[in-house]
């Protein structure tokens, strides 16, 4: 699947749904404080990013789901509902290199094991404070089990679990949605629209 060139490429979800694979990344762009809320808007401002949230695709039988870490913890939702309910645009990214089906399955199995873990607002806020005032991040990027996760950390760890490092020299604990968007491993496919 070749990368679609234009950042503004709008894709009808019902037409491209079957092209989305397990592990493909979904990045969300909040639509402002009044529509999306405080935290997504804060994430965009602090990280100087158009992206406020990250998740990844997972096929469960015939349903395409998004696995994500949100305020309720690590959850799974139908992607179609996420597109309807989340006050954001949703951008679809895939890996530049082909990921073997076995590795994709390993990602999904890891993510399923993480379901129900709590959302770590504290680590997310600490990351934003470090980004604003310190700028020094842990470079140790080995896979480690966490007791709680935030969205982009969850995505980065799923990739790290199968040996794909989304950002060299940056610990998954300090990964932002924008770091994921800038990963040399990924290629933008388009913005999903219902």
C-alpha positions as CSV (number, residue, x, y, z in Angstrom):
1,X,0.0,0.0,0.0
2,X,1.7,3.2,-1.1
3,X,1.5,6.3,1.0
4,X,-1.1,8.8,0.0
5,X,0.8,12.0,-0.6
6,X,-1.2,15.0,0.6
7,X,-1.7,15.7,4.3
8,X,-5.2,16.9,3.6
9,X,-6.3,13.7,1.8
10,X,-9.8,13.0,3.0
11,X,-10.9,9.3,2.8
12,X,-14.4,7.9,3.2
13,X,-14.2,5.5,6.1
14,X,-16.6,3.0,4.5
15,X,-14.5,2.9,1.3
16,X,-11.1,2.4,3.0
17,X,-12.2,0.4,6.1
18,X,-11.0,-2.9,4.7
19,X,-7.5,-1.5,3.9
20,X,-6.8,-0.6,7.6
21,X,-4.8,-3.3,9.2
22,X,-4.2,-4.5,12.8
23,X,-1.7,-2.1,14.4
24,X,-2.2,0.8,12.0
25,X,-2.1,4.1,13.9
26,X,-4.9,6.6,14.4
27,X,-4.0,10.1,15.4
28,X,-6.7,12.5,16.6
29,X,-6.7,16.3,16.1
30,X,-9.0,18.0,18.6
31,X,-11.4,20.7,17.3
32,X,-10.8,23.2,20.0
33,X,-11.5,23.7,23.7
34,X,-15.3,24.1,23.4
35,X,-15.8,21.0,21.2
36,X,-13.0,18.6,22.4
37,X,-12.4,19.6,25.9
38,X,-9.6,20.8,28.1
39,X,-7.1,17.9,28.1
40,X,-7.0,17.4,24.3
41,X,-6.5,21.1,23.7
42,X,-3.8,21.3,26.4
43,X,-2.0,18.3,24.8
44,X,-1.9,20.1,21.5
45,X,-0.7,23.4,23.0
46,X,2.0,21.9,25.2
47,X,3.3,19.5,22.6
48,X,3.0,22.1,19.9
49,X,1.3,19.5,17.8
50,X,-1.9,19.3,15.7
51,X,-2.5,15.9,17.4
52,X,-4.1,15.4,20.8
53,X,-4.6,11.6,21.0
54,X,-3.4,8.3,19.6
55,X,-4.7,4.8,19.3
56,X,-4.4,1.9,16.9
57,X,-6.6,-0.3,14.8
58,X,-7.5,-3.9,15.7
59,X,-9.8,-6.2,13.8
60,X,-12.1,-8.2,16.1
61,X,-14.0,-10.6,13.8
62,X,-15.8,-8.3,11.4
63,X,-15.5,-5.2,13.6
64,X,-12.8,-2.6,13.2
65,X,-11.9,-1.3,16.6
66,X,-9.6,1.3,18.1
67,X,-7.5,0.4,21.1
68,X,-6.6,3.4,23.2
69,X,-5.7,4.7,26.6
70,X,-8.1,7.4,27.7
71,X,-9.4,8.8,31.0
72,X,-11.3,5.6,31.6
73,X,-8.1,3.6,31.1
74,X,-7.0,1.2,28.4
75,X,-10.1,0.4,26.3
76,X,-11.3,-0.8,23.0
77,X,-14.1,0.9,20.9
78,X,-15.5,0.4,17.5
79,X,-13.7,2.8,15.2
80,X,-17.0,3.8,13.6
81,X,-18.2,5.1,16.9
82,X,-15.0,6.8,17.6
83,X,-15.3,8.7,14.3
84,X,-18.8,9.7,15.3
85,X,-18.3,10.7,18.9
86,X,-14.8,12.0,19.3
87,X,-14.8,15.8,18.5
88,X,-11.7,15.5,16.4
89,X,-10.5,14.6,13.0
90,X,-8.9,11.2,12.8
91,X,-5.8,10.6,10.7
92,X,-4.7,7.1,9.6
93,X,-1.0,6.1,9.5
94,X,0.6,2.8,8.6
95,X,4.1,1.4,8.9
96,X,6.4,2.2,5.9
97,X,7.7,-1.4,6.0
98,X,5.5,-4.4,5.8
99,X,4.7,-5.8,9.3
100,X,4.3,-9.6,9.1
101,X,0.9,-10.9,10.3
102,X,2.6,-12.7,13.2
103,X,4.0,-9.4,14.5
104,X,0.6,-7.6,14.1
105,X,-1.0,-10.4,16.1
106,X,1.7,-10.0,18.8
107,X,0.9,-6.3,19.0
108,X,-2.8,-7.0,19.4
109,X,-2.3,-9.7,22.0
110,X,-0.1,-7.3,24.0
111,X,-2.7,-4.6,23.8
112,X,-5.5,-7.0,24.8
113,X,-3.5,-7.9,27.9
114,X,-3.3,-4.2,28.8
115,X,-7.1,-3.7,28.6
116,X,-8.4,-2.3,31.8
117,X,-5.2,-0.8,33.0
118,X,-5.7,2.7,34.3
119,X,-4.9,5.9,32.4
120,X,-1.9,7.7,33.9
121,X,-2.9,11.3,33.9
122,X,0.0,12.0,36.3
123,X,2.7,10.7,33.8
124,X,1.0,12.6,31.0
125,X,1.1,15.8,33.0
126,X,4.7,15.2,34.0
127,X,5.6,14.6,30.4
128,X,4.0,18.0,29.5
129,X,5.8,19.8,32.3
130,X,9.1,18.3,31.2
131,X,8.4,19.3,27.7
132,X,7.7,22.9,28.7
133,X,10.4,23.5,31.2
134,X,13.1,20.8,31.1
135,X,13.2,19.3,27.6
136,X,15.4,16.4,28.9
137,X,13.8,13.0,28.3
138,X,14.8,9.5,29.2
139,X,16.5,7.9,26.2
140,X,16.3,4.3,27.5
141,X,13.8,2.8,25.1
142,X,13.5,-0.8,26.1
143,X,10.1,-2.5,26.5
144,X,8.8,-2.5,30.0
145,X,5.6,-3.4,31.7
146,X,3.7,-0.4,33.1
147,X,0.9,-0.3,35.7
148,X,-0.9,2.6,33.9
149,X,-0.5,4.1,30.5
150,X,-1.4,7.2,28.4
151,X,-2.4,7.2,24.8
152,X,0.8,7.7,22.8
153,X,2.8,5.7,25.3
154,X,0.4,2.8,24.8
155,X,0.8,3.0,21.0
156,X,4.6,3.3,21.2
157,X,4.8,0.3,23.5
158,X,2.7,-1.9,21.3
159,X,5.2,-1.1,18.4
160,X,8.2,-1.5,20.7
161,X,6.8,-4.9,21.8
162,X,7.5,-6.2,18.2
163,X,10.8,-4.5,17.8
164,X,9.6,-1.3,16.0
165,X,10.9,1.9,17.7
166,X,8.7,4.8,16.7
167,X,11.3,7.4,17.9
168,X,14.9,6.6,18.4
169,X,16.5,8.0,21.5
170,X,13.2,8.6,23.3
171,X,11.6,6.4,25.9
172,X,8.1,5.3,25.2
173,X,7.2,6.9,28.6
174,X,7.8,10.3,27.0
175,X,6.2,9.8,23.6
176,X,3.7,12.4,22.3
177,X,1.1,12.0,19.5
178,X,3.3,14.4,17.5
179,X,6.4,12.2,18.0
180,X,4.4,9.4,16.5
181,X,3.3,11.5,13.6
182,X,6.9,12.4,12.9
183,X,8.2,8.8,13.1
184,X,10.3,7.8,10.1
185,X,8.6,4.4,10.3
186,X,5.2,5.7,9.5
187,X,3.5,7.0,6.4
188,X,0.3,9.1,6.4
189,X,-2.6,7.5,4.5
190,X,-5.4,10.1,4.9
191,X,-8.0,11.7,7.2
192,X,-10.9,9.4,7.8
193,X,-14.4,10.8,7.3
194,X,-17.8,9.1,8.0
